[in-house]
Amino acid sequence: MMENRFEPGDIVQHFKREMLSEEERATGKYTYEIIGVALHTETREPMMVYRALYDDGGMFARPLEMFLNEVDCAKYPDVKQHYRFEKI
């Protein structure tokens, strides 16, 4: 399993939060609480489970490798955040 730099309870933000207006940021959009890492039942792929801290507080799962990826600087050249998700 790849190294996971997050612990359950950590609060993180998605890099797209940088692109929001101050009003949108005030809603907590693109902020999440880490629940933990689960294994996909069929493939055994590690999946990060996390809960939105905005809107309806939906739960999400994303492959851990994708969750820990760096931001694509070619696609998002003006983004300052280095990784897709970072602690705040």
Backbone as XML, in Angstrom:
<?xml version="1.0"?>
<chain id="A" units="angstrom">
  <residue number="1" name="MET">
    <atom name="N" x="0.853" y="-1.192" z="0.000"/>
    <atom name="CA" x="0.000" y="0.000" z="0.000"/>
    <atom name="C" x="0.889" y="1.243" z="0.000"/>
  </residue>
  <residue number="2" name="MET">
    <atom name="N" x="0.488" y="2.233" z="-0.767"/>
    <atom name="CA" x="1.284" y="3.470" z="-0.827"/>
    <atom name="C" x="1.146" y="4.257" z="0.479"/>
  </residue>
  <residue number="3" name="GLU">
    <atom name="N" x="2.077" y="5.136" z="0.731"/>
    <atom name="CA" x="2.068" y="5.920" z="1.959"/>
    <atom name="C" x="0.890" y="6.892" z="1.966"/>
  </residue>
  <residue number="4" name="ASN">
    <atom name="N" x="0.152" y="6.885" z="3.057"/>
    <atom name="CA" x="-0.995" y="7.771" z="3.236"/>
    <atom name="C" x="-0.604" y="8.830" z="4.254"/>
  </residue>
  <residue number="5" name="ARG">
    <atom name="N" x="-0.684" y="10.107" z="3.883"/>
    <atom name="CA" x="-0.258" y="11.185" z="4.782"/>
    <atom name="C" x="-1.414" y="11.771" z="5.586"/>
  </residue>
  <residue number="6" name="PHE">
    <atom name="N" x="-2.566" y="11.100" z="5.572"/>
    <atom name="CA" x="-3.736" y="11.606" z="6.287"/>
    <atom name="C" x="-4.194" y="10.610" z="7.342"/>
  </residue>
  <residue number="7" name="GLU">
    <atom name="N" x="-4.795" y="11.156" z="8.405"/>
    <atom name="CA" x="-5.338" y="10.361" z="9.497"/>
    <atom name="C" x="-6.834" y="10.617" z="9.593"/>
  </residue>
  <residue number="8" name="PRO">
    <atom name="N" x="-7.622" y="9.646" z="10.089"/>
    <atom name="CA" x="-9.046" y="9.907" z="10.306"/>
    <atom name="C" x="-9.239" y="11.167" z="11.158"/>
  </residue>
  <residue number="9" name="GLY">
    <atom name="N" x="-10.169" y="12.009" z="10.730"/>
    <atom name="CA" x="-10.441" y="13.259" z="11.442"/>
    <atom name="C" x="-9.727" y="14.466" z="10.852"/>
  </residue>
  <residue number="10" name="ASP">
    <atom name="N" x="-8.692" y="14.241" z="10.033"/>
    <atom name="CA" x="-8.016" y="15.372" z="9.383"/>
    <atom name="C" x="-9.009" y="16.122" z="8.502"/>
  </residue>
  <residue number="11" name="ILE">
    <atom name="N" x="-8.855" y="17.439" z="8.448"/>
    <atom name="CA" x="-9.655" y="18.285" z="7.571"/>
    <atom name="C" x="-8.768" y="18.670" z="6.396"/>
  </residue>
  <residue number="12" name="VAL">
    <atom name="N" x="-9.276" y="18.423" z="5.188"/>
    <atom name="CA" x="-8.508" y="18.677" z="3.970"/>
    <atom name="C" x="-9.314" y="19.538" z="3.017"/>
  </residue>
  <residue number="13" name="GLN">
    <atom name="N" x="-8.578" y="20.117" z="2.060"/>
    <atom name="CA" x="-9.252" y="20.874" z="1.003"/>
    <atom name="C" x="-8.789" y="20.355" z="-0.349"/>
  </residue>
  <residue number="14" name="HIS">
    <atom name="N" x="-9.706" y="20.377" z="-1.301"/>
    <atom name="CA" x="-9.387" y="20.040" z="-2.687"/>
    <atom name="C" x="-8.769" y="21.278" z="-3.317"/>
  </residue>
  <residue number="15" name="PHE">
    <atom name="N" x="-7.852" y="21.094" z="-4.249"/>
    <atom name="CA" x="-7.155" y="22.239" z="-4.838"/>
    <atom name="C" x="-8.100" y="23.219" z="-5.532"/>
  </residue>
  <residue number="16" name="LYS">
    <atom name="N" x="-9.257" y="22.768" z="-5.982"/>
    <atom name="CA" x="-10.191" y="23.665" z="-6.677"/>
    <atom name="C" x="-10.771" y="24.726" z="-5.740"/>
  </residue>
  <residue number="17" name="ARG">
    <atom name="N" x="-10.571" y="24.566" z="-4.434"/>
    <atom name="CA" x="-11.031" y="25.579" z="-3.479"/>
    <atom name="C" x="-10.367" y="26.930" z="-3.773"/>
  </residue>
  <residue number="18" name="GLU">
    <atom name="N" x="-9.134" y="26.899" z="-4.293"/>
    <atom name="CA" x="-8.422" y="28.139" z="-4.641"/>
    <atom name="C" x="-9.174" y="28.971" z="-5.671"/>
  </residue>
  <residue number="19" name="MET">
    <atom name="N" x="-9.977" y="28.321" z="-6.479"/>
    <atom name="CA" x="-10.661" y="28.996" z="-7.587"/>
    <atom name="C" x="-11.995" y="29.614" z="-7.187"/>
  </residue>
  <residue number="20" name="LEU">
    <atom name="N" x="-12.379" y="29.453" z="-5.926"/>
    <atom name="CA" x="-13.672" y="29.957" z="-5.458"/>
    <atom name="C" x="-13.606" y="31.422" z="-5.056"/>
  </residue>
  <residue number="21" name="SER">
    <atom name="N" x="-14.758" y="32.066" z="-5.091"/>
    <atom name="CA" x="-14.870" y="33.425" z="-4.561"/>
    <atom name="C" x="-14.850" y="33.346" z="-3.036"/>
  </residue>
  <residue number="22" name="GLU">
    <atom name="N" x="-14.638" y="34.473" z="-2.383"/>
    <atom name="CA" x="-14.662" y="34.508" z="-0.909"/>
    <atom name="C" x="-16.017" y="34.034" z="-0.383"/>
  </residue>
  <residue number="23" name="GLU">
    <atom name="N" x="-17.071" y="34.406" z="-1.057"/>
    <atom name="CA" x="-18.428" y="33.996" z="-0.650"/>
    <atom name="C" x="-18.578" y="32.477" z="-0.719"/>
  </residue>
  <residue number="24" name="GLU">
    <atom name="N" x="-18.083" y="31.881" z="-1.789"/>
    <atom name="CA" x="-18.158" y="30.421" z="-1.929"/>
    <atom name="C" x="-17.274" y="29.727" z="-0.891"/>
  </residue>
  <residue number="25" name="ARG">
    <atom name="N" x="-16.099" y="30.286" z="-0.637"/>
    <atom name="CA" x="-15.194" y="29.695" z="0.358"/>
    <atom name="C" x="-15.839" y="29.686" z="1.746"/>
  </residue>
  <residue number="26" name="ALA">
    <atom name="N" x="-16.628" y="30.714" z="2.032"/>
    <atom name="CA" x="-17.283" y="30.818" z="3.337"/>
    <atom name="C" x="-18.277" y="29.672" z="3.577"/>
  </residue>
  <residue number="27" name="THR">
    <atom name="N" x="-18.739" y="29.034" z="2.506"/>
    <atom name="CA" x="-19.681" y="27.915" z="2.649"/>
    <atom name="C" x="-18.972" y="26.616" z="3.007"/>
  </residue>
  <residue number="28" name="GLY">
    <atom name="N" x="-17.632" y="26.617" z="2.936"/>
    <atom name="CA" x="-16.872" y="25.399" z="3.202"/>
    <atom name="C" x="-16.720" y="24.505" z="1.993"/>
  </residue>
  <residue number="29" name="LYS">
    <atom name="N" x="-17.147" y="24.989" z="0.837"/>
    <atom name="CA" x="-17.065" y="24.167" z="-0.370"/>
    <atom name="C" x="-15.646" y="23.649" z="-0.591"/>
  </residue>
  <residue number="30" name="TYR">
    <atom name="N" x="-15.571" y="22.388" z="-1.012"/>
    <atom name="CA" x="-14.308" y="21.683" z="-1.270"/>
    <atom name="C" x="-13.488" y="21.428" z="-0.008"/>
  </residue>
  <residue number="31" name="THR">
    <atom name="N" x="-14.145" y="21.389" z="1.157"/>
    <atom name="CA" x="-13.469" y="20.958" z="2.381"/>
    <atom name="C" x="-14.078" y="19.632" z="2.830"/>
  </residue>
  <residue number="32" name="TYR">
    <atom name="N" x="-13.234" y="18.783" z="3.384"/>
    <atom name="CA" x="-13.650" y="17.413" z="3.700"/>
    <atom name="C" x="-13.000" y="16.928" z="4.991"/>
  </residue>
  <residue number="33" name="GLU">
    <atom name="N" x="-13.661" y="15.984" z="5.635"/>
    <atom name="CA" x="-13.097" y="15.285" z="6.794"/>
    <atom name="C" x="-12.705" y="13.883" z="6.344"/>
  </residue>
  <residue number="34" name="ILE">
    <atom name="N" x="-11.483" y="13.493" z="6.663"/>
    <atom name="CA" x="-11.010" y="12.151" z="6.333"/>
    <atom name="C" x="-11.684" y="11.147" z="7.262"/>
  </residue>
  <residue number="35" name="ILE">
    <atom name="N" x="-12.280" y="10.114" z="6.674"/>
    <atom name="CA" x="-12.856" y="9.010" z="7.451"/>
    <atom name="C" x="-11.809" y="7.911" z="7.601"/>
  </residue>
  <residue number="36" name="GLY">
    <atom name="N" x="-11.151" y="7.572" z="6.513"/>
    <atom name="CA" x="-10.087" y="6.567" z="6.560"/>
    <atom name="C" x="-9.945" y="5.863" z="5.233"/>
  </residue>
  <residue number="37" name="VAL">
    <atom name="N" x="-9.088" y="4.852" z="5.209"/>
    <atom name="CA" x="-8.840" y="4.079" z="3.996"/>
    <atom name="C" x="-9.590" y="2.757" z="4.106"/>
  </residue>
  <residue number="38" name="ALA">
    <atom name="N" x="-10.308" y="2.431" z="3.037"/>
    <atom name="CA" x="-11.029" y="1.158" z="2.937"/>
    <atom name="C" x="-10.468" y="0.404" z="1.740"/>
  </residue>
  <residue number="39" name="LEU">
    <atom name="N" x="-10.738" y="-0.885" z="1.683"/>
    <atom name="CA" x="-10.322" y="-1.687" z="0.531"/>
    <atom name="C" x="-11.534" y="-2.015" z="-0.324"/>
  </residue>
  <residue number="40" name="HIS">
    <atom name="N" x="-11.402" y="-1.841" z="-1.630"/>
    <atom name="CA" x="-12.450" y="-2.216" z="-2.567"/>
    <atom name="C" x="-12.668" y="-3.720" z="-2.413"/>
  </residue>
  <residue number="41" name="THR">
    <atom name="N" x="-13.913" y="-4.144" z="-2.288"/>
    <atom name="CA" x="-14.203" y="-5.556" z="-2.003"/>
    <atom name="C" x="-13.797" y="-6.504" z="-3.120"/>
  </residue>
  <residue number="42" name="GLU">
    <atom name="N" x="-13.805" y="-6.043" z="-4.361"/>
    <atom name="CA" x="-13.475" y="-6.919" z="-5.483"/>
    <atom name="C" x="-11.987" y="-6.869" z="-5.844"/>
  </residue>
  <residue number="43" name="THR">
    <atom name="N" x="-11.433" y="-5.656" z="-5.915"/>
    <atom name="CA" x="-10.062" y="-5.492" z="-6.415"/>
    <atom name="C" x="-9.020" y="-5.362" z="-5.312"/>
  </residue>
  <residue number="44" name="ARG">
    <atom name="N" x="-9.473" y="-5.112" z="-4.081"/>
    <atom name="CA" x="-8.599" y="-4.864" z="-2.927"/>
    <atom name="C" x="-7.829" y="-3.559" z="-3.067"/>
  </residue>
  <residue number="45" name="GLU">
    <atom name="N" x="-8.229" y="-2.710" z="-4.018"/>
    <atom name="CA" x="-7.589" y="-1.405" z="-4.201"/>
    <atom name="C" x="-7.894" y="-0.520" z="-2.996"/>
  </residue>
  <residue number="46" name="PRO">
    <atom name="N" x="-6.884" y="0.150" z="-2.410"/>
    <atom name="CA" x="-7.153" y="1.065" z="-1.305"/>
    <atom name="C" x="-7.942" y="2.278" z="-1.802"/>
  </residue>
  <residue number="47" name="MET">
    <atom name="N" x="-8.974" y="2.631" z="-1.048"/>
    <atom name="CA" x="-9.837" y="3.758" z="-1.381"/>
    <atom name="C" x="-9.890" y="4.708" z="-0.189"/>
  </residue>
  <residue number="48" name="MET">
    <atom name="N" x="-9.734" y="6.005" z="-0.448"/>
    <atom name="CA" x="-9.881" y="6.991" z="0.622"/>
    <atom name="C" x="-11.369" y="7.302" z="0.769"/>
  </residue>
  <residue number="49" name="VAL">
    <atom name="N" x="-11.846" y="7.248" z="1.991"/>
    <atom name="CA" x="-13.237" y="7.577" z="2.294"/>
    <atom name="C" x="-13.233" y="8.911" z="3.024"/>
  </residue>
  <residue number="50" name="TYR">
    <atom name="N" x="-14.069" y="9.839" z="2.558"/>
    <atom name="CA" x="-14.087" y="11.181" z="3.135"/>
    <atom name="C" x="-15.479" y="11.777" z="3.042"/>
  </residue>
  <residue number="51" name="ARG">
    <atom name="N" x="-15.757" y="12.732" z="3.947"/>
    <atom name="CA" x="-17.077" y="13.342" z="4.064"/>
    <atom name="C" x="-16.979" y="14.829" z="3.790"/>
  </residue>
  <residue number="52" name="ALA">
    <atom name="N" x="-17.898" y="15.321" z="2.957"/>
    <atom name="CA" x="-17.950" y="16.750" z="2.650"/>
    <atom name="C" x="-18.357" y="17.539" z="3.881"/>
  </residue>
  <residue number="53" name="LEU">
    <atom name="N" x="-17.750" y="18.699" z="4.072"/>
    <atom name="CA" x="-18.110" y="19.605" z="5.171"/>
    <atom name="C" x="-18.948" y="20.765" z="4.638"/>
  </residue>
  <residue number="54" name="TYR">
    <atom name="N" x="-19.706" y="20.525" z="3.582"/>
    <atom name="CA" x="-20.590" y="21.528" z="2.974"/>
    <atom name="C" x="-21.794" y="20.793" z="2.386"/>
  </residue>
  <residue number="55" name="ASP">
    <atom name="N" x="-22.770" y="21.549" z="1.975"/>
    <atom name="CA" x="-24.012" y="21.011" z="1.406"/>
    <atom name="C" x="-24.591" y="19.932" z="2.311"/>
  </residue>
  <residue number="56" name="ASP">
    <atom name="N" x="-24.823" y="18.736" z="1.780"/>
    <atom name="CA" x="-25.489" y="17.689" z="2.565"/>
    <atom name="C" x="-24.528" y="16.777" z="3.308"/>
  </residue>
  <residue number="57" name="GLY">
    <atom name="N" x="-23.229" y="17.096" z="3.294"/>
    <atom name="CA" x="-22.259" y="16.267" z="4.015"/>
    <atom name="C" x="-22.092" y="14.888" z="3.419"/>
  </residue>
  <residue number="58" name="GLY">
    <atom name="N" x="-22.199" y="14.788" z="2.103"/>
    <atom name="CA" x="-22.099" y="13.497" z="1.417"/>
    <atom name="C" x="-20.784" y="12.782" z="1.680"/>
  </residue>
  <residue number="59" name="MET">
    <atom name="N" x="-20.842" y="11.460" z="1.601"/>
    <atom name="CA" x="-19.659" y="10.609" z="1.770"/>
    <atom name="C" x="-19.151" y="10.227" z="0.389"/>
  </residue>
  <residue number="60" name="PHE">
    <atom name="N" x="-17.815" y="10.200" z="0.262"/>
    <atom name="CA" x="-17.191" y="9.882" z="-1.010"/>
    <atom name="C" x="-16.075" y="8.866" z="-0.821"/>
  </residue>
  <residue number="61" name="ALA">
    <atom name="N" x="-15.765" y="8.150" z="-1.880"/>
    <atom name="CA" x="-14.614" y="7.242" z="-1.904"/>
    <atom name="C" x="-13.890" y="7.477" z="-3.221"/>
  </residue>
  <residue number="62" name="ARG">
    <atom name="N" x="-12.583" y="7.551" z="-3.137"/>
    <atom name="CA" x="-11.755" y="7.805" z="-4.322"/>
    <atom name="C" x="-10.532" y="6.898" z="-4.182"/>
  </residue>
  <residue number="63" name="PRO">
    <atom name="N" x="-10.045" y="6.323" z="-5.282"/>
    <atom name="CA" x="-8.826" y="5.514" z="-5.161"/>
    <atom name="C" x="-7.725" y="6.305" z="-4.443"/>
  </residue>
  <residue number="64" name="LEU">
    <atom name="N" x="-7.075" y="5.664" z="-3.481"/>
    <atom name="CA" x="-6.067" y="6.347" z="-2.668"/>
    <atom name="C" x="-4.985" y="6.966" z="-3.539"/>
  </residue>
  <residue number="65" name="GLU">
    <atom name="N" x="-4.547" y="6.249" z="-4.562"/>
    <atom name="CA" x="-3.504" y="6.783" z="-5.439"/>
    <atom name="C" x="-3.952" y="8.108" z="-6.061"/>
  </residue>
  <residue number="66" name="MET">
    <atom name="N" x="-5.186" y="8.187" z="-6.519"/>
    <atom name="CA" x="-5.711" y="9.420" z="-7.114"/>
    <atom name="C" x="-5.841" y="10.506" z="-6.046"/>
  </residue>
  <residue number="67" name="PHE">
    <atom name="N" x="-6.300" y="10.134" z="-4.852"/>
    <atom name="CA" x="-6.478" y="11.084" z="-3.758"/>
    <atom name="C" x="-5.160" y="11.766" z="-3.404"/>
  </residue>
  <residue number="68" name="LEU">
    <atom name="N" x="-4.067" y="11.009" z="-3.462"/>
    <atom name="CA" x="-2.752" y="11.518" z="-3.061"/>
    <atom name="C" x="-1.967" y="12.162" z="-4.199"/>
  </residue>
  <residue number="69" name="ASN">
    <atom name="N" x="-2.509" y="12.140" z="-5.405"/>
    <atom name="CA" x="-1.797" y="12.687" z="-6.575"/>
    <atom name="C" x="-1.493" y="14.171" z="-6.451"/>
  </residue>
  <residue number="70" name="GLU">
    <atom name="N" x="-0.471" y="14.583" z="-7.203"/>
    <atom name="CA" x="-0.153" y="15.999" z="-7.350"/>
    <atom name="C" x="-1.136" y="16.623" z="-8.342"/>
  </residue>
  <residue number="71" name="VAL">
    <atom name="N" x="-1.314" y="17.937" z="-8.227"/>
    <atom name="CA" x="-2.148" y="18.679" z="-9.163"/>
    <atom name="C" x="-1.464" y="18.666" z="-10.528"/>
  </residue>
  <residue number="72" name="ASP">
    <atom name="N" x="-2.245" y="18.503" z="-11.569"/>
    <atom name="CA" x="-1.735" y="18.543" z="-12.942"/>
    <atom name="C" x="-1.444" y="19.993" z="-13.300"/>
  </residue>
  <residue number="73" name="CYS">
    <atom name="N" x="-0.161" y="20.374" z="-13.236"/>
    <atom name="CA" x="0.239" y="21.768" z="-13.469"/>
    <atom name="C" x="0.027" y="22.209" z="-14.911"/>
  </residue>
  <residue number="74" name="ALA">
    <atom name="N" x="0.023" y="21.274" z="-15.839"/>
    <atom name="CA" x="-0.232" y="21.639" z="-17.235"/>
    <atom name="C" x="-1.696" y="22.034" z="-17.414"/>
  </residue>
  <residue number="75" name="LYS">
    <atom name="N" x="-2.580" y="21.318" z="-16.745"/>
    <atom name="CA" x="-4.020" y="21.586" z="-16.845"/>
    <atom name="C" x="-4.438" y="22.765" z="-15.971"/>
  </residue>
  <residue number="76" name="TYR">
    <atom name="N" x="-3.778" y="22.922" z="-14.810"/>
    <atom name="CA" x="-4.111" y="23.983" z="-13.848"/>
    <atom name="C" x="-2.847" y="24.771" z="-13.511"/>
  </residue>
  <residue number="77" name="PRO">
    <atom name="N" x="-2.325" y="25.557" z="-14.447"/>
    <atom name="CA" x="-1.026" y="26.234" z="-14.240"/>
    <atom name="C" x="-1.027" y="27.299" z="-13.145"/>
  </residue>
  <residue number="78" name="ASP">
    <atom name="N" x="-2.184" y="27.849" z="-12.780"/>
    <atom name="CA" x="-2.228" y="28.927" z="-11.788"/>
    <atom name="C" x="-2.487" y="28.444" z="-10.366"/>
  </residue>
  <residue number="79" name="VAL">
    <atom name="N" x="-2.686" y="27.148" z="-10.189"/>
    <atom name="CA" x="-2.984" y="26.610" z="-8.856"/>
    <atom name="C" x="-1.709" y="26.543" z="-8.027"/>
  </residue>
  <residue number="80" name="LYS">
    <atom name="N" x="-1.787" y="27.036" z="-6.803"/>
    <atom name="CA" x="-0.622" y="27.038" z="-5.906"/>
    <atom name="C" x="-0.500" y="25.751" z="-5.097"/>
  </residue>
  <residue number="81" name="GLN">
    <atom name="N" x="-1.649" y="25.109" z="-4.797"/>
    <atom name="CA" x="-1.646" y="23.888" z="-3.999"/>
    <atom name="C" x="-0.921" y="22.794" z="-4.780"/>
  </residue>
  <residue number="82" name="HIS">
    <atom name="N" x="-0.031" y="22.080" z="-4.126"/>
    <atom name="CA" x="0.817" y="21.086" z="-4.788"/>
    <atom name="C" x="0.090" y="19.756" z="-5.024"/>
  </residue>
  <residue number="83" name="TYR">
    <atom name="N" x="-0.690" y="19.329" z="-4.031"/>
    <atom name="CA" x="-1.385" y="18.038" z="-4.125"/>
    <atom name="C" x="-2.887" y="18.250" z="-4.301"/>
  </residue>
  <residue number="84" name="ARG">
    <atom name="N" x="-3.554" y="17.248" z="-4.869"/>
    <atom name="CA" x="-5.001" y="17.307" z="-5.087"/>
    <atom name="C" x="-5.735" y="17.639" z="-3.784"/>
  </residue>
  <residue number="85" name="PHE">
    <atom name="N" x="-5.354" y="16.979" z="-2.681"/>
    <atom name="CA" x="-5.923" y="17.250" z="-1.363"/>
    <atom name="C" x="-4.790" y="17.572" z="-0.400"/>
  </residue>
  <residue number="86" name="GLU">
    <atom name="N" x="-4.986" y="18.611" z="0.408"/>
    <atom name="CA" x="-3.994" y="18.968" z="1.441"/>
    <atom name="C" x="-4.714" y="19.333" z="2.726"/>
  </residue>
  <residue number="87" name="LYS">
    <atom name="N" x="-4.038" y="19.082" z="3.857"/>
    <atom name="CA" x="-4.586" y="19.442" z="5.171"/>
    <atom name="C" x="-4.708" y="20.952" z="5.284"/>
  </residue>
  <residue number="88" name="ILE">
    <atom name="N" x="-5.732" y="21.379" z="6.023"/>
    <atom name="CA" x="-5.875" y="22.810" z="6.306"/>
    <atom name="C" x="-5.970" y="23.017" z="7.805"/>
  </residue>
</chain>
